C-alpha cells in the first residue's frame, strides 16, 4: 500500500513514490498516457514529476488533471532551466529570465496557477547564485511556486544558495532531486548530473540526514540496471532482451554487479522482485526520500507500490551496499 508524507508549504500530501512522466506513457499516444496516469492514481500515486524539457509531457499531464478534476488532490513536481543538457534543440541560458519564462510556460501547459515543487533541472556553477535566489523568492512571493530547489546541484552550490538566502532574510532550498540508488553512478550520461551516492558524497548525505531535507531522487532503479532485467551473471542476454546498453554503461562496475547479485539473492529469500527490494533499500536509508519511478503499465505500477510491503533491516541494507572484499 502506498505511503504518504508532507512537505512544509505544500497543502496536499505527497505519495512517497513519485510517478515520472518521461517513459513509454509519453510516446505521443494520449490514450495510453491517460491509462498509465489513471492506473498510477488508482494505485495511490499523488506526486507526479514532469519538466519543461520533457516534450509533450506537461501538456498531457495538464489535460489529464483537467479531465479528471484532481489538481487539488495531487502534488506537481515540475522542473525547468536546464543549461548544458546535451539533447536540447537550443542551449538554455541559466538565469532569472529563463526561469520566469519557463515557469509561465509550464503553468500554461499544466493548466494550473501554481507549481507545488519547482526544481531547477541543472546548474551553471559559473553564474553566481544571487539572481537565482532572488527570482525564485520573487515567484514564491507571487504565489506561483510553493517550494523550490535544485536537481543536479552540488552540495557546495546548495550551501552557496542557502547562505545568500539566509544573509538576506530570503527562503532557501526546500527540496532537491539528485540521482540516487543502491547502485553508484559511474558514468554521467547527460553531462552535469549530480548523484548523492558513493563515498565521495558522505558529507552531503550526512547533511541530508541531519536536516531531513526532502530528496526526490531520480534513477532510483539505476535507469533499469536494478530492475531485475539485467543479470550480471548473464550480461549479453540481459542487453539483448531488455534494458539495452545505456544503463549498463552508466552503472557497470564490479562493486555494482556484486550489489545486484546480493539483491537477487535477498529478493529470492524475501519472495519479492529485485526492483521491489531495491526500492525498499531506499526506504531503509535515514534520508527523507521520495523516489521517482516511471512504470509504464498497470502491472509495473502495482509492483512498485508493493515495495512498501518489503521489509529490510539496517544490517541487510548495509550488507547490500558495502561490498568491499
HELIX and SHEET records of a PDB file:
HELIX    1   1 UNK A   24  UNK A   26  5                                   3    
HELIX    2   2 UNK A   30  UNK A   42  1                                  13    
HELIX    3   3 UNK A   57  UNK A   68  1                                  12    
HELIX    4   4 UNK A   71  UNK A   73  5                                   3    
HELIX    5   5 UNK A   96  UNK A  110  1                                  15    
HELIX    6   6 UNK A  130  UNK A  141  1                                  12    
HELIX    7   7 UNK A  155  UNK A  167  1                                  13    
HELIX    8   8 UNK A  199  UNK A  201  5                                   3    
HELIX    9   9 UNK A  202  UNK A  211  1                                  10    
HELIX   10  10 UNK A  222  UNK A  224  5                                   3    
HELIX   11  11 UNK A  235  UNK A  241  1                                   7    
HELIX   12  12 UNK A  246  UNK A  251  1                                   6    
HELIX   13  13 UNK A  254  UNK A  270  1                                  17    
HELIX   14  14 UNK A  274  UNK A  283  1                                  10    
HELIX   15  15 UNK A  298  UNK A  305  1                                   8    
HELIX   16  16 UNK A  306  UNK A  309  5                                   4    
HELIX   17  17 UNK A  314  UNK A  321  1                                   8    
SHEET    1   A 2 UNK A   4  UNK A   5  0                                        
SHEET    2   A 2 UNK A  14  UNK A  15 -1                                        
SHEET    1   B 8 UNK A 214  UNK A 215  0                                        
SHEET    2   B 8 UNK A 175  UNK A 176  1                                        
SHEET    3   B 8 UNK A 145  UNK A 150  1                                        
SHEET    4   B 8 UNK A 115  UNK A 120  1                                        
SHEET    5   B 8 UNK A  75  UNK A  80  1                                        
SHEET    6   B 8 UNK A  47  UNK A  51  1                                        
SHEET    7   B 8 UNK A  18  UNK A  20  1                                        
SHEET    8   B 8 UNK A 292  UNK A 293  1                                        
END                                                                             
